[in-house]
Amino acid sequence: MKFGISTFITDQGIRPAPLGLAVEDRGFDSLFIAEHTHIPVERRSPYPGGGELPERYYRTLDPFVALSAMATVTERLLLGTGVALLVERDPIVTAKEVASLDLISEGRAVFGVGVGWNREEMENHGTDPATRGRLVDERLGAMRELWTKDRAEFHGDFVDFDPVYSWPKPVRRPHPPVYVGGGTAAFPRVAEFGDAWLANNVPPDRLGPQIDQLRTTTGRDVPVTVYGVPGDPEVIEGYTRLDVERVLLFLPTLPERPSLDELDRLAEVAARFR
């Protein structure tokens, strides 16, 4: 089982370049970062974690700017979005951002994508929450065309463009791996577009049956990465008994020195299972 880091990068925490370097130096294979463009002051959508929404949700840096900064100081680290909110993103621009990151990093980009939970946030981007799943599917389909075709075109209900040229193309072919986030409702999306399922902190006792359901739905052996795992050896032990490719240990958003100290602790925990 591989170990990576998941976190929120904000203006109040460690900067991207030293974070990326520190994560790689401690032997982690990947770093996935969250995205929220903003958070509406007034909202009806409850925070999935319960209680008040943490401040880090509305202070995140743009993920592709942050990951590009990390790419310039690292050599092996996989650089992922965890997750990019494609309901709030233009697919043509996003396809170029992902391909550019893959080029800059020499093939280390991972595109983690989800539909999001904050209805007011996506409504500010003109997205109808009731059709957000269909919207994401079309945008993923359009991005795949842009990544793989010299003359790309797409015609759908939400995305529609005649043949276009768009470069750069990704270094990895046919494109960077797509990690589909979400619960069991996302499994058809994994089947059509996903190279892996990005499970959001699903406890081990619940994850096993969900993995079985995932593979029944997709008809193939889909790799599973678990996002936001606490650095608790007892919890991690549960994942070792499942067919999980990677766990992403959660790093709180902290200034540089406390972040490095916590990474040291997480590295020690991960070393117990290698």
C-alpha positions as CSV (number, residue, x, y, z in Angstrom):
1,M,0.0,0.0,0.0
2,K,1.3,3.4,-1.0
3,F,1.2,6.5,1.2
4,G,0.5,10.1,0.1
5,I,-0.6,13.4,1.7
6,S,-3.9,15.2,1.3
7,T,-4.3,18.8,2.5
8,F,-5.8,22.3,1.9
9,I,-3.2,24.8,0.8
10,T,-4.2,28.3,1.9
11,D,-2.6,31.8,2.3
12,Q,-2.3,31.0,6.1
13,G,-0.3,27.8,5.8
14,I,3.0,26.5,4.5
15,R,3.8,27.6,0.9
16,P,3.4,25.1,-2.0
17,A,7.1,24.7,-2.9
18,P,8.5,23.9,0.5
19,L,5.5,21.7,1.2
20,G,6.0,19.7,-2.0
21,L,9.7,19.3,-1.3
22,A,9.1,18.2,2.3
23,V,6.5,15.6,1.2
24,E,8.8,14.1,-1.4
25,D,11.8,14.1,1.0
26,R,9.8,12.1,3.5
27,G,9.1,9.3,1.1
28,F,5.5,9.9,0.3
29,D,4.5,9.1,-3.3
30,S,1.8,11.8,-3.9
31,L,0.2,15.0,-2.7
32,F,-3.4,15.8,-3.4
33,I,-4.8,19.3,-2.7
34,A,-8.4,20.5,-2.3
35,E,-10.2,23.2,-4.2
36,H,-12.9,25.7,-3.5
37,T,-13.1,28.9,-5.5
38,H,-15.0,30.6,-2.7
39,I,-17.7,30.0,-0.1
40,P,-20.9,32.0,0.0
41,V,-21.5,33.8,3.3
42,E,-25.1,32.6,3.4
43,R,-25.7,29.0,2.5
44,R,-28.2,26.2,3.0
45,S,-25.8,23.4,2.3
46,P,-24.7,21.8,5.5
47,Y,-21.0,21.1,6.0
48,P,-20.6,17.3,5.4
49,G,-18.1,17.1,8.4
50,G,-20.7,18.6,10.7
51,G,-20.6,21.8,12.7
52,E,-19.1,25.0,11.5
53,L,-17.3,25.1,8.1
54,P,-13.5,25.4,8.7
55,E,-12.0,28.6,7.4
56,R,-9.6,26.7,5.2
57,Y,-12.4,26.0,2.8
58,Y,-12.6,29.6,1.6
59,R,-8.9,30.4,1.7
60,T,-7.6,27.7,-0.7
61,L,-5.1,28.6,-3.4
62,D,-5.8,27.8,-7.0
63,P,-4.7,24.1,-7.2
64,F,-3.0,24.3,-10.6
65,V,-0.9,27.3,-9.6
66,A,0.1,25.6,-6.3
67,L,0.8,22.2,-8.0
68,S,2.9,23.9,-10.7
69,A,5.0,25.5,-8.0
70,M,5.6,22.1,-6.4
71,A,6.4,20.6,-9.8
72,T,9.5,22.9,-10.2
73,V,11.1,21.6,-6.9
74,T,10.2,17.9,-7.0
75,E,11.2,15.0,-9.2
76,R,9.0,12.0,-8.3
77,L,6.0,13.2,-6.4
78,L,2.6,12.7,-8.0
79,L,0.7,16.0,-8.0
80,G,-3.0,15.7,-7.7
81,T,-6.2,17.6,-7.3
82,G,-8.3,16.2,-4.5
83,V,-10.7,17.2,-5.9
84,A,-11.1,19.8,-8.6
85,L,-14.7,21.0,-8.8
86,L,-15.4,20.5,-12.4
87,V,-19.0,21.8,-11.8
88,E,-17.3,25.2,-11.4
89,R,-14.8,25.0,-14.2
90,D,-14.7,25.6,-18.0
91,P,-13.6,22.3,-19.5
92,I,-11.5,23.9,-22.3
93,V,-9.5,26.0,-19.8
94,T,-9.3,23.1,-17.3
95,A,-8.0,20.6,-19.9
96,K,-5.3,23.1,-20.8
97,E,-4.4,23.5,-17.1
98,V,-4.1,19.8,-16.5
99,A,-2.1,19.2,-19.6
100,S,0.2,22.1,-18.8
101,L,0.8,20.7,-15.3
102,D,1.5,17.3,-16.7
103,L,4.1,18.9,-19.1
104,I,5.8,21.0,-16.4
105,S,6.0,18.0,-14.1
106,E,7.1,15.6,-16.8
107,G,4.1,13.4,-16.5
108,R,3.2,13.5,-12.8
109,A,-0.2,15.2,-12.9
110,V,-3.3,13.3,-11.5
111,F,-6.7,14.8,-12.1
112,G,-8.9,14.1,-9.1
113,V,-12.4,15.4,-9.9
114,G,-15.7,15.6,-8.0
115,V,-19.2,17.1,-8.3
116,G,-19.1,19.0,-5.0
117,W,-21.5,19.4,-2.1
118,N,-22.0,23.2,-1.7
119,R,-25.0,24.0,-3.8
120,E,-24.7,27.8,-3.3
121,E,-21.1,27.7,-4.4
122,M,-21.8,26.0,-7.7
123,E,-24.9,28.1,-8.3
124,N,-22.6,31.2,-8.2
125,H,-20.8,29.6,-11.2
126,G,-24.1,29.1,-13.1
127,T,-24.5,25.4,-12.3
128,D,-27.8,23.9,-11.5
129,P,-27.2,21.4,-8.6
130,A,-29.9,19.2,-10.0
131,T,-28.0,18.5,-13.2
132,R,-24.4,18.7,-11.9
133,G,-23.7,15.1,-12.4
134,R,-24.6,15.2,-16.1
135,L,-22.6,18.4,-16.4
136,V,-19.5,16.9,-15.0
137,D,-19.8,13.8,-17.2
138,E,-20.0,16.0,-20.3
139,R,-17.1,18.2,-19.2
140,L,-15.0,15.1,-18.6
141,G,-15.9,13.7,-22.0
142,A,-15.0,17.0,-23.6
143,M,-11.6,17.2,-21.8
144,R,-10.8,13.7,-22.9
145,E,-11.4,14.8,-26.5
146,L,-9.2,17.9,-26.1
147,W,-6.4,15.8,-24.5
148,T,-6.4,13.0,-27.2
149,K,-7.4,14.6,-30.5
150,D,-5.5,17.0,-32.7
151,R,-8.9,18.4,-33.9
152,A,-11.2,18.0,-30.9
153,E,-14.9,18.6,-30.9
154,F,-17.8,17.8,-28.6
155,H,-21.5,18.2,-28.8
156,G,-23.7,17.7,-25.8
157,D,-26.5,19.4,-23.8
158,F,-24.1,21.4,-21.6
159,V,-20.8,21.4,-23.6
160,D,-20.8,22.1,-27.3
161,F,-18.0,23.1,-29.6
162,D,-17.0,22.5,-33.2
163,P,-13.4,21.2,-34.1
164,V,-10.7,23.1,-32.2
165,Y,-6.9,23.0,-31.8
166,S,-5.7,22.9,-28.2
167,W,-2.2,22.3,-27.0
168,P,-0.2,21.3,-25.0
169,K,-1.2,17.6,-25.0
170,P,-0.5,15.7,-21.8
171,V,2.9,13.9,-21.5
172,R,1.1,10.8,-20.3
173,R,-0.9,9.1,-22.9
174,P,-3.8,8.9,-23.5
175,H,-4.0,11.5,-20.7
176,P,-3.2,11.9,-17.0
177,P,-5.1,9.5,-14.7
178,V,-8.6,10.6,-13.7
179,Y,-9.4,9.8,-10.1
180,V,-13.2,10.1,-9.6
181,G,-14.2,11.3,-6.2
182,G,-17.6,10.7,-4.5
183,G,-19.6,8.0,-2.9
184,T,-21.3,5.0,-4.5
185,A,-23.4,7.2,-6.7
186,A,-20.2,8.1,-8.5
187,F,-19.4,4.5,-9.5
188,P,-21.0,4.8,-13.0
189,R,-18.8,7.9,-13.5
190,V,-15.8,5.8,-12.5
191,A,-16.8,3.1,-15.0
192,E,-17.0,5.6,-17.9
193,F,-14.2,8.0,-17.1
194,G,-12.2,6.9,-14.1
195,D,-8.7,5.4,-13.8
196,A,-9.2,5.1,-10.0
197,W,-11.8,5.8,-7.3
198,L,-10.9,8.5,-4.8
199,A,-12.8,7.6,-1.7
200,N,-13.2,10.5,0.8
201,N,-12.2,9.2,4.2
202,V,-14.5,6.1,4.1
203,P,-13.8,4.0,7.3
204,P,-12.3,0.6,6.6
205,D,-15.3,-1.3,7.9
206,R,-17.5,0.4,5.3
207,L,-15.0,0.6,2.5
208,G,-14.7,-3.2,1.9
209,P,-18.3,-3.7,0.8
210,Q,-18.1,-0.5,-1.3
211,I,-15.0,-1.7,-3.1
212,D,-17.0,-4.9,-4.0
213,Q,-19.8,-2.8,-5.3
214,L,-17.4,-0.6,-7.3
215,R,-16.0,-3.6,-9.1
216,T,-19.4,-5.1,-9.8
217,T,-20.5,-1.8,-11.2
218,T,-17.4,-1.1,-13.4
219,G,-16.7,-4.7,-14.3
220,R,-13.0,-4.3,-13.7
221,D,-10.4,-4.1,-10.9
222,V,-10.4,-0.3,-10.2
223,P,-7.6,1.0,-8.0
224,V,-8.8,2.7,-4.8
225,T,-7.1,5.7,-3.1
226,V,-8.6,6.9,0.2
227,Y,-8.5,10.6,0.8
228,G,-8.2,12.4,4.2
229,V,-7.1,9.5,6.3
230,P,-6.1,10.4,9.9
231,G,-2.6,9.5,11.0
232,D,-3.9,6.8,13.4
233,P,-2.1,3.5,13.1
234,E,-5.3,1.6,14.1
235,V,-7.2,3.2,11.3
236,I,-4.4,2.6,8.8
237,E,-4.2,-1.1,9.9
238,G,-7.8,-1.5,8.7
239,Y,-6.9,-0.3,5.2
240,T,-4.0,-2.8,5.0
241,R,-6.6,-5.6,5.1
242,L,-8.4,-4.2,2.1
243,D,-7.4,-4.0,-1.6
244,V,-6.5,-0.4,-1.3
245,E,-3.7,1.0,-3.6
246,R,-3.0,4.2,-1.5
247,V,-4.0,6.1,1.5
248,L,-3.7,9.9,1.7
249,L,-2.9,10.9,5.2
250,F,-4.5,14.2,6.1
251,L,-2.1,17.2,6.9
252,P,-3.8,20.1,8.7
253,T,-3.3,23.5,7.3
254,L,-0.5,25.0,9.4
255,P,2.5,27.4,9.1
256,E,5.7,25.9,7.8
257,R,7.4,24.7,11.0
258,P,4.4,22.9,12.5
259,S,3.6,21.4,9.0
260,L,7.1,19.9,8.8
261,D,6.8,18.5,12.3
262,E,3.5,16.9,11.5
263,L,4.9,15.5,8.3
264,D,7.7,13.9,10.3
265,R,5.0,12.3,12.5
266,L,3.0,11.1,9.6
267,A,6.1,9.7,7.9
268,E,6.9,7.7,11.0
269,V,3.4,6.3,11.1
270,A,3.6,5.3,7.4
271,A,7.0,3.7,7.9
272,R,5.3,1.1,10.2
273,F,3.4,-0.3,7.3
274,R,6.0,-0.3,4.6
